[in-house]
Amino acid sequence: MAKLLEVKDLQVRFHTPEGIIHAVEGVNISIDEGETLAIVGESGCGKSVTARSIMRLIAPPGKIEGGTITFGGRDILALDDRELRQFRGGEVAMIFQEPMTSLNPVFSVKDQLVEAIMIHQKVNKKEAVEKAIHLLEITGIPSPAERIENYPHQLSGGMRQRVMIAMGLSCKPKMLIADEPTTALDVTIQAQILQIMRDLKKEFGMAIMLITHDMGVVAEMAERVAIMYAGRIVENRSVNDLFADPQHPYTEGLMNSIPGLDETADRLHVIKGNVPNLLDLPKGCSFYNRCPYGIERCRNEVPTLETVNSNLAVACFNYRNLRENKSIEIASDKHPYKRFEKKEDDVLIKVENLTKQFKISDNSFIAKKKVVHAVDNVSFSIMRGETFGLVGESGSGKTTTGRVILGLEEATSGKVYFDGHSLFDLSPAEQKKMREKAQIIFQDPYSSLNPRMRIETIIGEGLRIHSSLSKKEKGEKIISAMKSVGLEDYHADRYPHEFSGGQRQRIGIARALVLDPEFIVCDEPVSALDVSIQAQILNLLKDLQQSHNLTYLFIAHNLSVIRHICDRIGVMYLGNLMEVAEGEELNTNPLHPYTKALLSAAPRPDPQNKSKKIILEGDVPSPIDPPSGCRFRTRCMYAKPECAKAVPEMREVSKGHFVSCLFV
């Protein structure tokens, strides 16, 4: 294969009032024609900056200050503005992480696609529209001739990402840069997008640069992997060899931090510390302070990327001795958890026939009320000390269920019991007392923290409302909650923007803990975090559950995370509960077709053991007009006419295993 892209000694810096940010320091990568290279690393390691540099999208205060970028033998850094316009889209296209911010909200899909086609190809508008419709068709958008007239806000997340792919492919580029293309998507939609990318790569013969922190996606898609840390490539090799025997300590740490679908350890391995501040990089190896294998030379000297053989380049002085000297300690061996013991009569939360509907108005002159069926006739219970998981695609009703249980939303019908007491029958004073015992950890720690409040005030807000403690006692309780989640007392006077994503999530957990609750709703608490930070938070939640005797409702769409932390799991789809079972039972013996599809769609971090995908067609139907009978029937590969007539009852098919399906 001929070299398509070569990046040598790339250096990108941002000149800010605080100092110079060394975003990319001496990066060397190459991509062959038709090859998929994955670039992996934590947030802040320089992955996206490297991709934007290839596209010449670095703007002040950023600047490419050194190195070369050649594509097809052309010097990209020497292109003028006219040549750059042809290069972007014509030869290299880029899919950005968040399609909603990349698509213009005031133009239709047709306007944006046709513009890209007409800029790069000598076709008239009619031909451009035909090409645009064809692109939407091959990227899997149903009814493309109708959808092309839509605006971005009228499309689902999966459809918007397909539009971005169609736009990227509009001029048949030689290489596609995909920057976290599936991070914000459900696992089923992610499987569709990855399959589309594989199919299009095969059809057009294009190369792909895939930027991600999801090792499962890497195993599914890539032929070669470059691991990036603090602006440098630290390991570069084939995907099979990297997963079989990672050489750099950072790579090994990332691999060990991943929760598995097939087996679970009590604790996940954690890479201690954080990515260093790129304003003030250490003198020697940037990973030295987090490395379990560091030697004195690492403290004072920066290791360069050494080509060991044709299939391995690694930047580590001590990599040859890693397996001989020691291996990373498996945390679960040192700190085993006490297993949850189920007691049928010790129910803390009981949900009976819970229904929640939202009334909305359409945009017509005469407002007509429509009903969103968010949660429909859901029943389950959570034992004291248990972690009960709710999993499903976006729009399935998971978060609404949690919010109704806590009283943050008013139920349309049904009952919720907390320790035997009906929450909907409590007086205002009794409801206030109950709120001390039931708290929530929100999905996005940044948007749920007041940016104008100091951390001490944020964490102590519940004490101000619910407690009669003195100012000194409140202060002591706040510091105690902070230390229990790994924060220090000197953090109390800081503001949310001064913390990393993982630290902000710890602040949210401390806020939930400060009132000594019995029950916490964890609403996607790790979905926005890197795999290494995710491992820290999952371990912390388990530690706190043991030390504080907590009960969790854990909401997520990541099946490996749910599998790792939950004792029992409920699978939701379009407001209905489809299946409930213990975690091990659900993983090894899924019964509902939707559960099977979810499990098959989850990328496995093992390139030698790829699961056979059950690709669900289309998106989740609208909750305003859900299908009759079984709500999954419109996407179910086993659906029969009977499925449209009645909603299947939830029945116990084996001890503790419940399923809502006519044919199980």
C-alpha positions in Angstrom: 0.0 0.0 0.0 1.2 3.5 -0.9 1.5 6.1 1.8 -1.4 8.6 1.6 -0.7 10.8 4.6 2.6 11.5 6.4 2.9 13.7 9.4 6.4 14.3 10.7 7.5 16.1 13.9 4.2 18.2 14.0 4.3 20.9 16.6 1.2 23.0 17.5 1.1 25.6 20.2 -1.6 28.0 21.5 -0.3 31.4 22.7 -2.6 32.4 25.6 -2.5 35.1 28.3 -1.6 32.3 30.8 1.3 31.0 28.7 2.1 28.7 25.8 0.0 25.5 25.5 2.1 22.8 24.0 -0.9 21.0 22.4 1.0 18.8 20.0 4.7 18.0 20.4 6.6 16.2 17.7 3.8 13.9 16.4 4.7 11.4 13.7 1.9 9.4 12.0 1.2 7.9 8.6 -1.8 6.4 6.9 -1.8 4.1 3.9 -4.4 4.2 1.1 -7.5 2.4 2.3 -6.2 2.0 5.9 -8.1 2.9 9.1 -5.8 4.4 11.8 -7.3 5.0 15.2 -5.9 7.7 17.5 -6.7 7.0 21.1 -6.1 8.9 24.4 -7.7 10.9 27.2 -9.3 14.3 26.7 -6.6 17.0 26.4 -4.0 14.7 24.8 -4.0 16.5 21.4 -6.0 14.1 19.2 -8.5 16.6 17.7 -5.7 19.3 17.4 -3.7 16.8 15.3 -6.7 16.2 13.1 -7.5 19.9 12.7 -3.9 20.6 11.8 -4.1 18.1 8.9 -7.2 20.0 7.7 -5.4 23.4 8.3 -8.1 24.4 10.7 -5.9 25.7 13.5 -6.7 29.4 14.0 -5.2 32.0 16.4 -4.2 31.8 19.2 -3.2 28.4 17.8 -0.4 28.0 15.3 1.4 25.1 13.6 5.0 25.9 14.6 6.9 23.0 13.2 6.9 19.8 11.2 5.5 18.7 7.8 2.2 17.3 6.6 2.1 15.7 3.2 -0.9 14.2 1.5 -0.5 12.2 -1.7 3.0 13.8 -2.0 1.7 17.4 -1.6 2.9 19.7 1.1 -0.4 20.7 2.8 1.3 23.5 4.9 2.3 25.2 1.6 -1.2 25.3 0.0 -2.8 28.7 -0.7 -6.5 29.5 0.1 -7.8 28.3 -3.2 -5.9 25.1 -3.0 -7.0 24.6 0.6 -10.7 24.9 -0.4 -10.3 22.1 -2.9 -8.3 20.0 -0.5 -10.9 20.2 2.2 -13.7 18.0 1.1 -12.2 17.2 -2.3 -9.4 15.1 -0.9 -9.9 15.0 2.9 -13.2 15.3 4.7 -13.9 15.6 8.4 -16.9 14.4 10.6 -17.0 16.4 13.8 -17.9 15.1 17.3 -21.2 17.0 17.7 -23.2 17.2 14.4 -25.8 19.6 15.8 -23.0 22.3 16.3 -21.5 21.5 12.9 -24.7 21.8 10.8 -26.1 25.2 10.2 -29.5 25.4 12.0 -31.0 27.9 9.6 -30.4 25.9 6.4 -32.1 22.7 5.4 -30.2 19.5 4.9 -30.6 20.0 1.1 -29.1 23.5 1.1 -26.0 22.3 3.0 -25.4 19.2 1.0 -26.0 20.8 -2.3 -23.7 23.6 -1.5 -20.8 21.2 -0.7 -21.4 19.2 -3.9 -21.6 22.3 -6.2 -18.4 23.8 -4.7 -16.3 20.7 -5.5 -18.0 19.2 -8.5 -19.0 20.6 -11.9 -22.7 19.9 -11.7 -25.9 22.0 -11.9 -28.3 22.3 -8.9 -30.7 19.6 -10.1 -27.8 17.1 -10.5 -26.5 18.2 -7.0 -29.9 17.5 -5.4 -30.0 14.1 -7.0 -26.5 13.3 -5.7 -27.5 14.6 -2.3 -30.5 12.3 -2.1 -28.4 9.4 -3.2 -25.8 10.1 -0.5 -28.6 10.2 2.2 -29.9 6.9 0.8 -26.5 5.1 1.0 -25.9 6.4 4.5 -29.1 4.7 5.7 -31.6 7.6 6.1 -35.1 6.4 5.3 -37.2 8.4 2.8 -34.2 10.5 1.7 -36.2 12.6 -0.8 -38.4 13.7 2.1 -35.8 14.0 4.8 -33.5 16.2 2.6 -36.0 19.0 3.1 -35.7 18.8 6.9 -33.7 21.2 9.1 -31.1 19.7 11.6 -33.3 20.1 14.6 -36.0 17.9 13.0 -33.6 14.9 12.8 -32.5 12.5 15.5 -28.9 12.4 16.7 -28.2 9.3 14.5 -29.7 10.9 11.4 -27.7 14.1 12.0 -24.5 12.1 12.1 -25.5 10.4 8.9 -26.0 13.8 7.3 -22.5 14.7 8.4 -21.1 11.5 6.8 -23.0 12.2 3.6 -21.6 15.7 3.5 -18.1 14.3 4.1 -18.5 11.8 1.3 -20.2 14.2 -1.1 -16.9 14.7 -3.1 -15.6 11.1 -2.7 -12.6 12.1 -0.6 -9.5 9.9 -0.4 -9.5 10.1 3.4 -12.2 10.7 6.1 -11.3 12.1 9.5 -13.9 11.0 12.0 -13.6 12.9 15.4 -15.5 10.9 18.0 -18.2 10.2 15.5 -20.3 8.0 17.8 -19.6 9.3 21.3 -23.0 10.9 21.9 -25.0 8.1 20.3 -26.8 5.1 21.7 -25.2 1.8 21.2 -27.7 0.7 18.6 -27.3 3.9 16.5 -23.5 3.6 17.0 -23.6 0.1 15.5 -25.4 1.5 12.5 -23.0 4.4 12.0 -19.9 2.1 12.3 -21.4 -0.3 9.8 -22.1 2.5 7.4 -18.5 3.7 7.7 -17.2 0.2 7.1 -19.5 -0.2 4.0 -18.5 3.1 2.6 -14.8 2.6 3.1 -15.1 -0.7 1.2 -17.2 1.0 -1.6 -15.1 4.1 -2.1 -11.7 2.6 -1.0 -11.0 5.6 1.3 -8.7 5.7 4.3 -10.1 6.7 7.7 -8.5 8.5 10.6 -10.7 7.6 13.6 -10.4 9.7 16.8 -11.9 8.0 19.9 -11.4 7.0 23.5 -13.7 4.0 23.1 -11.4 0.9 22.8 -14.4 -1.2 21.7 -14.8 1.0 18.7 -11.1 0.8 18.0 -11.3 -3.0 18.1 -14.2 -3.0 15.7 -12.9 -0.5 13.1 -9.1 0.0 13.1 -6.2 -1.9 11.4 -3.6 0.2 13.3 -3.7 2.3 16.5 -1.7 5.3 17.6 -1.9 6.0 21.4 -1.5 9.7 22.2 -0.6 11.2 25.6 0.1 14.9 26.5 0.6 15.9 22.9 2.8 13.0 21.9 2.4 9.6 20.2 3.6 7.0 22.8 2.7 3.7 20.9 1.9 2.9 17.3 1.2 -0.6 16.1 -1.4 -3.0 14.6 -4.7 -3.3 16.5 -4.4 -7.1 17.0 -0.9 -6.8 18.6 -1.8 -3.8 20.7 -4.8 -5.5 22.3 -2.9 -8.8 22.8 0.2 -7.2 24.4 0.3 -3.4 25.0 3.8 -2.1 25.4 3.6 1.4 26.8 2.5 1.7 30.4 -0.2 4.2 29.4 -1.7 1.8 26.9 -1.7 -1.0 29.4 -3.5 1.3 31.9 -6.2 2.3 29.4 -6.8 -1.4 28.5 -7.1 -2.4 32.2 -9.6 0.4 32.9 -12.2 -0.9 30.6 -15.2 -2.6 32.2 -15.9 -5.9 30.3 -19.2 -7.4 29.0 -18.1 -11.0 29.4 -16.5 -10.8 32.9 -16.5 -8.4 35.8 -13.9 -7.6 38.4 -15.0 -6.0 41.7 -12.8 -3.0 41.0 -11.5 -1.5 37.8 -7.9 -0.6 37.4 -7.4 3.2 37.7 -4.6 5.3 36.1 -3.7 7.5 39.1 -3.6 11.3 38.6 -4.5 13.3 35.5 -3.1 14.4 32.1 -0.4 17.1 32.9 -1.1 20.7 32.3 0.0 21.5 28.8 1.0 25.0 29.9 3.6 23.5 32.2 4.8 20.1 31.0 7.2 18.1 33.2 10.9 18.1 32.3 11.0 14.4 31.5 8.4 11.8 30.4 4.9 13.4 30.7 3.5 10.1 32.0 6.2 9.6 34.8 4.0 10.8 37.7 1.3 8.3 36.8 3.5 5.4 35.7 3.9 2.2 37.8 7.2 1.4 36.0 9.0 4.7 36.1 12.8 4.8 36.5 15.1 7.8 37.3 15.9 8.4 33.6 12.1 9.0 33.0 12.1 12.0 35.4 14.7 14.0 33.5 14.6 12.9 29.9 11.8 12.8 27.3 11.6 9.4 25.5 11.3 9.7 21.7 9.1 7.4 19.6 11.5 4.5 18.8 10.8 2.2 15.9 11.4 -1.3 17.4 10.3 -3.2 14.3 8.0 -2.7 11.3 4.9 -3.2 13.5 5.9 -1.4 16.7 7.0 2.1 17.6 7.0 3.0 21.4 8.2 6.0 23.4 9.3 4.4 26.7 12.8 3.8 28.2 11.6 0.8 30.2 9.1 -0.9 28.0 11.3 -4.0 27.5 11.2 -4.7 31.2 7.5 -4.2 31.9 6.5 -7.8 31.7 9.7 -9.1 33.4 9.8 -6.7 36.4 6.1 -6.4 37.5 2.6 -6.1 36.2 0.0 -3.6 37.3 -1.7 -4.7 40.4 -5.3 -5.8 39.9 -7.3 -3.7 42.3 -10.1 -6.2 42.8 -7.6 -8.8 44.2 -6.6 -6.4 46.9 -9.9 -4.8 47.7 -12.7 -7.3 47.1 -16.3 -6.0 47.7 -18.8 -7.6 49.9 -21.4 -9.1 47.5 -25.0 -7.9 47.6 -27.2 -10.4 49.3 -30.8 -10.2 48.1 -33.5 -10.2 50.8 -36.9 -10.4 49.2 -38.6 -8.7 52.1 -36.2 -5.7 52.4 -37.6 -3.5 49.6 -36.5 0.2 49.7 -38.1 1.4 46.4 -41.3 -0.1 44.9 -42.7 1.3 41.6 -46.2 0.2 40.6 -47.8 0.9 37.2 -45.9 4.2 36.9 -47.0 6.4 34.0 -45.8 9.8 33.0 -47.2 11.8 30.1 -46.2 15.3 28.9 -48.7 17.5 27.2 -47.3 19.7 24.4 -48.8 22.0 21.8 -48.0 21.9 18.1 -47.1 25.0 16.1 -50.5 25.6 14.5 -52.6 28.7 15.1 -55.1 26.7 17.0 -53.0 24.9 19.6 -53.7 21.2 19.7 -52.5 19.3 22.7 -50.4 16.3 22.0 -49.2 13.7 24.5 -45.7 12.4 24.9 -45.8 8.9 26.4 -42.6 9.1 28.3 -43.2 6.3 30.8 -46.0 3.8 30.5 -47.2 1.3 33.1 -43.7 0.5 34.5 -43.3 -1.6 37.6 -40.2 -2.8 39.5 -38.6 -2.8 42.9 -35.2 -2.1 44.3 -33.8 -3.9 47.4 -32.0 -2.1 50.2 -28.3 -2.0 49.4 -28.8 -3.0 45.7 -27.8 -1.3 42.5 -30.6 -1.6 40.0 -29.8 -0.5 36.4 -32.0 0.9 33.8 -30.6 0.6 30.3 -32.0 1.6 26.9 -31.8 4.0 24.0 -32.3 7.8 24.4 -36.0 8.5 24.7 -36.8 5.2 26.3 -37.9 6.9 29.6 -35.0 6.0 31.9 -34.3 9.5 33.2 -38.0 10.4 33.4 -38.5 7.3 35.6 -35.7 8.4 38.0 -37.0 11.9 38.2 -40.6 10.8 38.9 -39.3 8.5 41.7 -37.6 11.5 43.3 -40.6 13.8 42.9 -38.8 16.1 40.4 -41.6 15.3 37.9 -45.2 14.6 38.9 -46.5 11.2 37.9 -49.6 10.9 35.6 -50.6 7.7 37.4 -49.2 4.8 39.4 -47.5 4.6 42.8 -43.9 4.9 44.2 -43.2 3.6 47.7 -40.1 4.5 49.7 -39.5 2.2 52.6 -43.1 1.2 52.5 -44.5 4.8 52.4 -46.4 6.1 49.3 -44.4 9.1 48.1 -47.4 10.6 46.3 -49.5 10.7 49.5 -47.0 12.6 51.6 -47.7 16.1 53.0 -45.3 18.9 51.9 -43.4 18.6 55.2 -43.1 14.8 54.8 -41.9 15.2 51.2 -39.2 17.6 52.4 -38.1 15.1 54.9 -38.0 12.4 52.3 -35.8 14.4 50.0 -33.0 14.2 52.6 -33.0 10.4 52.0 -33.2 10.4 48.2 -30.7 12.3 46.0 -29.6 12.5 42.4 -26.2 12.6 40.5 -26.8 14.3 37.2 -25.4 13.3 33.8 -23.5 16.5 33.0 -21.6 17.7 36.0 -20.7 21.1 34.5 -24.3 22.2 33.6 -25.6 20.9 36.9 -23.2 23.0 39.0 -23.8 26.8 39.3 -20.7 28.4 37.7 -21.1 31.5 40.1 -21.0 29.4 43.3 -17.9 28.2 45.1 -17.7 24.4 45.7 -18.4 24.8 49.4 -21.7 26.5 48.7 -22.7 24.0 46.0 -22.1 21.0 48.2 -23.6 22.6 51.3 -26.8 23.8 49.6 -28.8 20.8 50.8 -27.6 21.4 54.4 -28.9 25.0 54.2 -32.3 23.8 53.2 -32.7 20.6 55.3 -30.3 20.9 58.3 -30.3 22.9 61.6 -26.6 22.4 62.1 -24.4 25.3 63.1 -22.1 27.0 60.6 -19.1 25.2 62.0 -20.9 21.8 61.9 -22.0 22.4 58.3 -18.5 23.3 57.3 -17.1 20.1 58.9 -19.8 18.0 57.1 -19.0 19.6 53.7 -15.3 18.9 54.1 -16.1 15.3 55.2 -18.2 14.8 52.1 -15.5 16.2 49.9 -12.8 14.0 51.3 -15.0 10.9 51.0 -15.1 11.5 47.2 -11.3 12.2 46.9 -11.4 16.0 47.0 -9.3 18.1 49.3 -10.4 20.8 51.7 -8.5 23.5 49.8 -10.9 22.8 46.8 -13.8 24.4 48.8 -13.1 28.0 47.7 -12.7 27.2 44.0 -15.3 27.4 41.2 -16.5 24.6 38.9 -14.5 25.8 35.9 -11.3 25.2 37.8 -11.8 21.4 37.9 -11.5 18.6 35.4 -14.5 16.6 34.2 -13.8 13.8 36.7 -13.4 16.2 39.6 -16.7 18.0 38.7 -18.4 14.6 38.8 -16.9 14.0 42.3 -18.4 17.4 43.3 -21.8 16.2 42.2 -21.4 13.0 44.1 -20.3 14.9 47.3 -23.4 17.2 46.9 -25.6 14.1 46.9 -23.8 12.5 49.9 -23.8 15.5 52.2 -27.3 14.8 53.6 -26.5 11.1 54.3 -29.1 9.7 51.9 -30.3 6.1 51.7 -31.1 6.2 48.0 -29.3 7.9 45.0 -30.4 8.1 41.3 -27.2 8.0 39.2 -28.3 9.5 35.9 -25.6 8.6 33.3 -22.9 9.7 35.8 -19.9 8.5 33.6 -21.2 8.9 30.0 -19.2 12.1 29.4 -15.9 10.8 30.9 -12.8 9.2 29.5 -12.4 5.5 30.2 -9.7 6.1 32.9 -11.8 8.7 34.7 -14.9 6.5 34.3 -13.0 3.7 36.1 -12.3 6.1 39.0 -15.9 7.2 39.4 -17.3 3.6 39.1 -14.9 2.4 41.8 -15.8 5.4 44.0 -19.5 4.7 43.7 -19.0 1.1 44.7 -16.8 2.2 47.7 -19.4 4.7 48.8 -22.2 2.1 48.5 -20.3 -0.2 50.8 -19.2 2.5 53.4 -22.6 4.4 53.4 -25.0 1.4 52.9 -26.4 3.2 49.8 -29.0 2.0 47.3 -28.6 3.0 43.7 -30.9 3.4 40.6 -28.1 3.5 37.9 -29.2 4.9 34.5 -27.0 4.4 31.5 -26.9 3.3 27.9 -23.4 1.8 28.1 -23.9 -1.9 28.7 -20.4 -2.7 29.9 -20.8 0.0 32.6 -24.2 -1.3 33.6 -23.0 -4.9 33.7 -20.0 -3.9 35.9 -21.8 -2.0 38.6 -25.4 -3.3 38.7 -26.9 -6.3 40.6 -30.1 -6.4 38.6 -30.9 -4.7 35.3 -34.1 -3.5 33.7 -34.2 -2.9 29.9 -36.5 0.0 28.7 -37.8 0.8 25.3 -40.1 3.7 24.4 -41.5 4.0 27.9 -42.0 0.3 28.5 -40.0 -2.2 30.6 -39.1 -5.1 28.3 -36.9 -7.3 30.5 -35.6 -7.5 34.1 -33.0 -10.0 35.3 -29.8 -10.2 37.4 -26.8 -8.8 35.5 -25.1 -12.1 34.9 -28.3 -13.8 33.7 -29.2 -10.9 31.4 -25.8 -11.0 29.8 -25.6 -14.7 29.2 -29.2 -15.4 28.6 -31.0 -12.4 27.1 -34.6 -13.3 26.1 -36.2 -10.2 24.6 -35.2 -9.4 21.0 -34.4 -5.8 22.0 -32.1 -6.9 24.8 -30.3 -9.2 22.3 -29.9 -6.4 19.8 -28.5 -4.1 22.6 -26.0 -6.7 23.7 -24.9 -7.5 20.2 -24.5 -3.8 19.2 -22.0 -3.1 22.1 -18.5 -2.9 20.7 -16.2 -5.4 22.4 -12.6 -4.3 23.2 -11.2 -7.5 21.6 -10.5 -7.5 17.8 -10.3 -11.3 17.9 -13.8 -11.7 19.4 -16.2 -9.4 17.5 -19.8 -10.0 18.2 -22.2 -10.7 15.4 -24.3 -7.5 15.2 -28.1 -7.4 15.2 -28.5 -4.1 13.4 -31.9 -2.5 14.2 -33.4 -0.7 11.3 -34.4 2.9 11.7 -34.7 5.0 14.9 -36.9 4.8 17.9 -40.5 5.7 17.0 -42.0 9.0 18.3 -43.3 8.8 21.9 -46.1 11.1 20.7 -47.5 8.3 18.5 -46.0 5.0 19.7 -46.9 1.8 17.9 -49.9 -0.2 19.1 -49.3 -3.5 21.0 -45.6 -4.2 21.6 -43.8 -0.9 21.0 -40.7 -2.7 19.7 -42.5 -4.6 17.0 -41.7 -2.0 14.2 -38.0 -2.8 14.6 -38.2 -6.4 15.7 -37.0 -9.1 13.4 -39.4 -11.6 14.9 -42.6 -9.5 14.9 -45.9 -11.1 13.9 -49.4 -9.7 13.4 -50.3 -10.6 17.0 -47.7 -8.2 18.3 -49.8 -5.2 17.1 -52.9 -6.2 19.0 -52.0 -6.1 22.7 -49.1 -5.0 25.0 -47.4 -8.2 26.2 -47.6 -8.7 30.0 -44.4 -8.8 32.0 -44.1 -12.4 33.2 -41.5 -14.4 35.1 -40.0 -17.1 32.8 -37.5 -18.3 35.4 -36.6 -17.3 39.0 -36.0 -13.5 39.0 -36.0 -13.3 35.2 -39.0 -11.3 33.8 -39.7 -10.6 30.1 -42.5 -8.8 28.2 -42.8 -10.7 24.9 -45.5 -12.9 23.4 -43.0 -15.4 21.9 -40.6 -16.0 24.8 
